[in-house]
Amino acid sequence: MSTRTSRTSRTSRISGRSRTLTAMAPIVAAVLAGGLLTAGQASAAPIVGTVSFNGKVTCKNAFPAPNNSVPTRVSLDSDEDDGSGPTNNPVNRRASFGPISIDTPLDSPFSLSVEVTCKAPGKQPQTFTRTVQLDSLTEGDTVPLNIK
């Protein structure tokens, strides 16, 4: 005995499957797109680690007058973290600073913003900012910076 399927019942079964797949297509597309967006964002985040900075700063080129302004504080900003500290032994418009430890991107280029506060006797403190391009740092590095 053979079973015959009418052409109309076969067509309705195929149409039913097509409607089900058509209805699921936006859901499947949303799930796939969400997975791709999430994967793209996760891989774009830089690796971050702690790096120390130290060096010398001067107010000479930033503030030609008065001649007796000295650097009193250094602030650093890596967009991942910021930190600041006083200068050590400011004399003749020069001073050393650090170490100042902050979190920075590792193994990728970034801009470090360095703000130096200078003070002349009897005057309000003034600041100047320098941007330093850095790349390929490693966790625990100590980076020397000389800022004029």
Backbone hydrogen bonds in HBPLUS format (Angstrom, degrees):
<---DONOR---> <-ACCEPTOR-->    atom                        ^
c    i                          cat <-CA-CA->   ^        H-A-AA   ^      H-
h    n   atom  resd res      DA  || num        DHA   H-A  angle D-A-AA Bond
n    s   type  num  typ     dist DA aas  dist angle  dist       angle   num
A0010-ARG N   A0006-SER O   3.25 MM   4  6.56 159.9  2.29 152.6 157.9     1
A0011-THR N   A0007-ARG O   3.07 MM   4  6.20 159.9  2.12 148.1 153.6     2
A0012-SER N   A0008-THR O   3.02 MM   4  6.15 153.6  2.09 142.8 149.7     3
A0013-ARG N   A0009-SER O   3.05 MM   4  6.25 148.4  2.15 141.1 149.1     4
A0014-ILE N   A0010-ARG O   3.10 MM   4  6.36 159.6  2.14 149.7 154.7     5
A0015-SER N   A0011-THR O   2.88 MM   4  6.03 161.3  1.91 149.2 155.0     6
A0016-GLY N   A0012-SER O   2.90 MM   4  5.98 151.3  1.98 139.8 147.5     7
A0017-ARG N   A0013-ARG O   3.10 MM   4  6.37 152.8  2.18 143.9 150.4     8
A0018-SER N   A0014-ILE O   2.96 MM   4  6.22 159.7  2.00 151.4 157.3     9
A0019-ARG N   A0015-SER O   2.93 MM   4  6.16 157.3  1.99 150.0 155.6    10
A0020-THR N   A0016-GLY O   3.07 MM   4  6.27 154.6  2.13 142.4 149.2    11
A0021-LEU N   A0017-ARG O   2.92 MM   4  6.19 165.4  1.94 156.2 159.5    12
A0022-THR N   A0018-SER O   2.84 MM   4  5.96 157.4  1.89 147.9 154.9    13
A0023-ALA N   A0019-ARG O   2.92 MM   4  6.05 153.6  2.00 144.8 151.5    14
A0024-MET N   A0020-THR O   3.04 MM   4  6.26 142.3  2.19 142.3 152.4    15
A0025-ALA N   A0021-LEU O   3.02 MM   4  6.08 131.3  2.26 144.8 156.3    16
A0027-ILE N   A0024-MET O   3.06 MM   3  5.30 118.4  2.45 105.5 120.9    17
A0028-VAL N   A0024-MET O   2.95 MM   4  6.19 166.1  1.97 165.1 169.5    18
A0029-ALA N   A0025-ALA O   2.92 MM   4  6.06 164.3  1.94 154.7 159.3    19
A0030-ALA N   A0026-PRO O   2.96 MM   4  6.06 155.3  2.02 141.0 147.5    20
A0031-VAL N   A0027-ILE O   3.00 MM   4  6.26 159.2  2.04 150.8 156.2    21
A0032-LEU N   A0028-VAL O   2.96 MM   4  6.20 165.6  1.99 153.9 157.8    22
A0033-ALA N   A0029-ALA O   2.88 MM   4  6.00 164.4  1.90 150.4 155.2    23
A0034-GLY N   A0030-ALA O   2.87 MM   4  5.94 158.5  1.91 145.8 152.2    24
A0035-GLY N   A0031-VAL O   3.02 MM   4  6.22 154.5  2.09 145.6 152.0    25
A0036-LEU N   A0032-LEU O   3.00 MM   4  6.28 155.4  2.06 148.7 155.4    26
A0037-LEU N   A0033-ALA O   2.85 MM   4  6.06 159.7  1.89 153.4 159.1    27
A0038-THR N   A0034-GLY O   2.96 MM   4  6.05 161.6  2.00 146.2 151.3    28
A0039-ALA N   A0035-GLY O   2.95 MM   4  6.04 159.2  2.00 143.4 149.6    29
A0040-GLY N   A0036-LEU O   2.92 MM   4  6.03 154.4  1.98 144.9 151.7    30
A0041-GLN N   A0037-LEU O   3.06 MM   4  6.24 156.5  2.12 147.9 153.3    31
A0042-ALA N   A0038-THR O   3.06 MM   4  6.21 160.5  2.10 150.4 155.5    32
A0043-SER N   A0039-ALA O   3.21 MM   4  6.33 158.2  2.26 146.1 150.9    33
A0044-ALA N   A0041-GLN O   3.26 MM   3  5.20 136.5  2.46  94.8 106.5    34
A0106-LEU N   A0047-ILE O   2.70 MM  59  5.51 160.2  1.74 158.3 157.8    35
A0049-GLY N   A0104-THR O   2.98 MM  55  5.65 157.8  2.03 158.1 162.8    36
A0104-THR N   A0049-GLY O   2.81 MM  55  5.65 162.4  1.84 160.8 160.5    37
A0140-GLY N   A0050-THR O   2.84 MM  90  5.89 171.8  1.85 173.3 174.4    38
A0051-VAL N   A0102-ILE O   2.91 MM  51  5.73 167.4  1.93 160.7 159.9    39
A0102-ILE N   A0051-VAL O   3.00 MM  51  5.73 160.7  2.04 161.7 160.2    40
A0052-SER N   A0141-ASP O   2.93 MM  89  6.23 172.4  1.93 161.2 160.6    41
A0143-VAL N   A0052-SER O   2.75 MM  91  6.17 164.8  1.77 159.0 159.2    42
A0053-PHE N   A0100-ILE O   2.90 MM  47  5.22 147.8  2.00 129.2 138.8    43
A0100-ILE N   A0053-PHE O   2.85 MM  47  5.22 151.5  1.93 143.5 152.7    44
A0054-ASN N   A0143-VAL O   3.13 MM  89  6.46 154.1  2.20 148.7 152.0    45
A0145-LEU N   A0054-ASN O   2.69 MM  91  5.94 153.1  1.76 147.8 157.0    46
A0055-GLY N   A0097-PHE O   3.19 MM  42  5.60 155.1  2.26 142.8 142.1    47
A0097-PHE N   A0055-GLY O   2.89 MM  42  5.60 146.6  2.00 148.5 151.9    48
A0056-LYS N   A0145-LEU O   3.10 MM  89  6.64 127.7  2.38 137.2 152.0    49
A0147-ILE N   A0056-LYS O   2.89 MM  91  6.39 150.0  1.98 156.0 162.5    50
A0057-VAL N   A0095-ALA O   2.79 MM  38  5.50 159.9  1.83 162.7 169.8    51
A0095-ALA N   A0057-VAL O   2.92 MM  38  5.50 143.9  2.05 156.5 163.4    52
A0058-THR N   A0147-ILE O   3.04 MM  89  6.50 135.8  2.24 154.0 166.6    53
A0059-CYS N   A0093-ARG O   3.11 MM  34  5.55 147.1  2.22 142.8 152.4    54
A0063-PHE N   A0059-CYS O   2.93 MM   4  5.84 165.9  1.95 165.9 166.7    55
A0070-VAL N   A0119-LYS O   3.00 MM  49  5.45 164.1  2.02 131.4 130.7    56
A0119-LYS N   A0070-VAL O   2.86 MM  49  5.45 157.2  1.91 145.5 149.6    57
A0072-THR N   A0117-THR O   2.73 MM  45  5.69 168.0  1.75 160.8 163.7    58
A0087-THR N   A0072-THR O   3.10 MM  15  5.19 152.8  2.17 117.6 116.5    59
A0117-THR N   A0073-ARG O   2.89 MM  44  5.11 170.3  1.90 150.5 152.9    60
A0074-VAL N   A0085-GLY O   2.95 MM  11  5.62 165.7  1.97 165.7 169.6    61
A0085-GLY N   A0074-VAL O   2.94 MM  11  5.62 148.4  2.04 152.8 163.1    62
A0075-SER N   A0115-GLU O   2.82 MM  40  5.03 159.4  1.87 150.0 156.3    63
A0115-GLU N   A0075-SER O   2.83 MM  40  5.03 168.1  1.85 150.3 154.4    64
A0076-LEU N   A0083-GLY O   2.71 MM   7  5.37 170.2  1.72 170.8 173.8    65
A0083-GLY N   A0076-LEU O   2.98 MM   7  5.37 152.5  2.05 145.9 152.1    66
A0077-ASP N   A0113-SER O   2.93 MM  36  5.06 140.5  2.09 143.9 152.5    67
A0113-SER N   A0077-ASP O   2.89 MM  36  5.06 173.7  1.90 153.5 152.5    68
A0078-SER N   A0081-ASP O   2.95 MM   3  5.60 170.2  1.96 172.6 175.2    69
A0088-ASN N   A0096-SER O   2.71 MM   8  5.27 163.7  1.73 153.9 157.2    70
A0096-SER N   A0088-ASN O   3.41 MM   8  5.27 158.7  2.46 150.8 147.0    71
A0091-VAL N   A0094-ARG O   2.86 MM   3  5.45 151.3  1.94 163.6 167.6    72
A0094-ARG N   A0091-VAL O   2.81 MM   3  5.45 160.9  1.85 126.6 133.0    73
A0107-ASP N   A0137-LEU O   3.34 MM  30  5.64 147.8  2.45 134.5 142.9    74
A0110-PHE N   A0134-LEU O   2.93 MM  24  5.57 152.7  2.01 155.3 159.2    75
A0134-LEU N   A0110-PHE O   2.93 MM  24  5.57 175.2  1.93 170.3 172.0    76
A0112-LEU N   A0132-VAL O   2.79 MM  20  5.11 176.4  1.79 157.9 157.3    77
A0132-VAL N   A0112-LEU O   2.83 MM  20  5.11 168.0  1.85 152.2 155.6    78
A0114-VAL N   A0130-ARG O   2.77 MM  16  5.21 175.1  1.77 170.4 170.8    79
A0130-ARG N   A0114-VAL O   2.81 MM  16  5.21 158.7  1.86 151.7 158.9    80
A0116-VAL N   A0128-PHE O   2.88 MM  12  5.52 165.2  1.90 165.9 168.5    81
A0128-PHE N   A0116-VAL O   3.02 MM  12  5.52 146.5  2.13 145.6 156.0    82
A0118-CYS N   A0126-GLN O   2.66 MM   8  5.30 170.3  1.67 169.5 172.4    83
A0126-GLN N   A0118-CYS O   2.83 MM   8  5.30 163.4  1.86 157.3 162.7    84
A0123-LYS N   A0120-ALA O   3.03 MM   3  5.35 159.5  2.07 139.2 137.0    85
A0141-ASP N   A0138-THR O   2.97 MM   3  5.60 156.1  2.02 149.0 147.3    86
